[in-house]
Structure formats: structure tokens, C-alpha cells
Amino acid sequence: MRTAIGVIVACVVLYVWGFLCWGLGPYKTQIWKQCRDDAAAGKALREQFSQNGTYLVPGFSQDETKREELSKQGPVAMVHMLAVNGMPGMDPMTFVMGFVVNLAVIVLIALALRKVAPSLPTYVERVTFVTLIGLAAAILIDAGDIAWWHIDWQWKLYQASYDVSFWFLTGAVLGLFIKPKAV
């Protein structure tokens, strides 16, 4: 029961934290680059990328020599088409799906923490353990995107900061509820 309460409290805390980071954070105006003409860019994107999905330009459908030549000439881009035919700017389902993802991750963290709690007798040890796992995940995923996909480091640093803070806050909340059983 304590674990379930901890998961619920962590979900609420992380939902509010996510709103603060993503709703009020600087990524929209200071980290993401801005297009000169959104309407013209949208039209060109729709003409070239007719389906939702992730595209690499130049694509792997090119002959290897041609792809190398086009890569050297540039531009090289990864394009994520999210809604070719449009979508609401603030789709309520985004918030629902975000909550479900948070819940799933927090439940998994709680299950893992319950397994190792006997070897983490203090609150600080439990929070540190969860935070270190989150730091490892952020380095793998966010630094990996920089290394392998050449994604802008400012954007990935912001994401990594959020990711590590998510794990830290989850550990801070769950560490209060998940403790080793008294011997």
C-alpha cells in the first residue's frame, strides 16, 4: 500500500514538474531554432514528406556514392513529421499520454527500488541510487543522440537535465515510501 501511495504522489509531483519544465521552460524560444517562414516551410515539408514518420535527408534509398555526395553538399537533416494534415497546437491527448508514460516509468522505478531497498537502508542511498540510474539513462539516450544523430546539444542538454531531474524527484518521493523491511 505504501508503494502505491508513493507512486501516486510521485505521479502528481512529476506531472507538475513536467508542466513547469515544458510549459514554462526556455526551450520554445531560446533553445529551439526558429524558422523564417512557418507557412512556406510547412508547405515544402508537406510536398516532400507526405506521411507521418522520421526521415533522414539524404535518405538511405540513395545509392551509397550519391548519398555521400549529397551529404557532403548538404543540407543533412532528420525530419520528424508529426501530423502531415495538422493537429491542435495543444492536443489534450498529449497530456493524457504524458501522464500514462510517467505512471509506467514511476511504477517500474518503484518495482526496481523495492527489489534493492534491503541494500539501501538510508533515504539518501535510495535517492542516490535512483538518480544514478537516471543519469546513466540520460547519458545513454541524450548524449547518444548527440553522438550518433548529431542532434543539437543545447536541446539534448535541456532534455537530459529534465530526465535526470525526473529520476531524482521520483527517487526523492519513492524513497520516502519504499524502505527496507525492519529486521
N, C-alpha and C positions, 0 to 999 in steps of 0.2 A: 504494500500500500504506500509506504514511504517513497518507493521508486516512482510509482505512478504520479504521486503528488509532485515529486521533483521534476518529472518530465513535463507536467502541465505548467508548472511555474517557469521552467526553462523556456518552454514554447512561447509563453507570453512575453518574457523578458527579451528573448531573441527576436520576436516579431516587432516589438517596439524599437529595439536596437537596429534592426534592418530598416525600419522606416526612417530613423534618424540618419543612418549612413547613406541610404539610397534615395530617400526623399529630400533630404536637406544637404547632402554631400556635394563636394565641388566637381564631381566627375562630369556633370552635364555641361558645364560652362568653362571649366579650367583644365580638364584632363582630356575629354573627347575633343577631337578636332571638328571644326565646323565647315560645312560645305558652302561654297559661294552661292549656289542657286539650288535649293532643295527640289523645286519643281522640275528643273531641267535634269538634275541628277536622277530623280525618280523615274522620269520618262526614259532616260538612257538605260537605267538598270532594268526596267520592265521589258525593254526591247531586247536586251542581251541575256537576261536571266528570267526565263518565263515560268519557272517553278520555284516553290519554296525549297530551300536547301543551302548547302555550303558549296561554294565554287572557288576554285583556285585558278587564277589567270596569270600566265598561260597555263592551260589545263594539261593533264596527262594524256589526253586523247591525241595530242600533237606527236608527231614523230620526234624522237629524242633530240636530234640535231636542230630541228625547227624550234622545239621548246627551249633549248639552251640559247638559241639566237634571240628569241623573243624575250626570254628572261633578262639577257644582257641589255637589250634595248629598253626594257621597262615599258610601262609600269608592271610591277608584280603585285598582285592583290589577292586577298582572301575575302570573299564577299558572302555575307550571311543574308540570304533573302528570307525574311521572317514572314511577310504577308504580301505577296505579289499584288493581290487585289485590295489591300488595305485592311486596317483593323482600328479599333478605338485607341486613342493615344494613351488612355488609362483603362485598360481592359480589367474589369473586376476579377476575371478568372485568373489573372496573373497573381493576385493577392491570395486567392484560394490555393492555387498550385504551390506558391511560395510557402504558405503555411504547412501544406502537406509534406513538402520536401523537408522543411525544418523539423517537423514532427518525426519523420522517418529517420533522419540523421540523429536527432536527440535520443530517440529510442535505442538506436544502435550504440551510441556512445554510452548510454545508461547500462545496456547489457554488458558491454565490454568493461565498464568501470566496476560493475558488480562482480565480475569474474576475478578482477585483480585487486579488489578492495582489501582482502586479507593481507596483501603485501604492502598496502599503502595506509598505515594506521593514522596518519595525521591529515587534516584538511589540506594543508599546504602541499603535501605529497600528492594528494588526489588531483588537486587543481593543476599542479605542475605536470603530472602525467598526461592529463587530457590536453593541456596546452602544447606539450611537446609533440604529441601525435598530430595535432592540428598544424603545428609549424612544419612538421615533416610533409604533411599533405599539401600545404600551401607551396612549399619549395618544389615538390614534385610537379604539381599541376601548374601553378602560376609562373614559376621560373622556367619550367619545361616549355610553356607556351612562348616565352621569350626566346629560349634557345632553339627550339625546333620549328616554330611557326613564325618567328620574327615579329611577334605581336608587341606593340608599343609598351615599353617598360613602365611608363607612368601609369597607364591604365592597369597593367598587371600588378604593379605595386599597390595601387589602391585596392584592387580585388584581394590581393594577398593580405593586406592589413585587415580588411573586413573578415577574411577567412580565419585568420589567427585569432582575432577578437571574438568571433563566433565560438570557436573552440574554448577559449579562455573563459568567456562568460558561461558557456554550458558547463564547463568544469567547476566554475565557482558556484553555480546553483546546485548542480547534481552532487557536488562534494559535500554539501550540507545535508543531503538526504540519503546518500549512499555511503554507508560506513561499514567497516569490518564488524562482524558479529562479535560481541563480547565473549571472551573465553571463560 
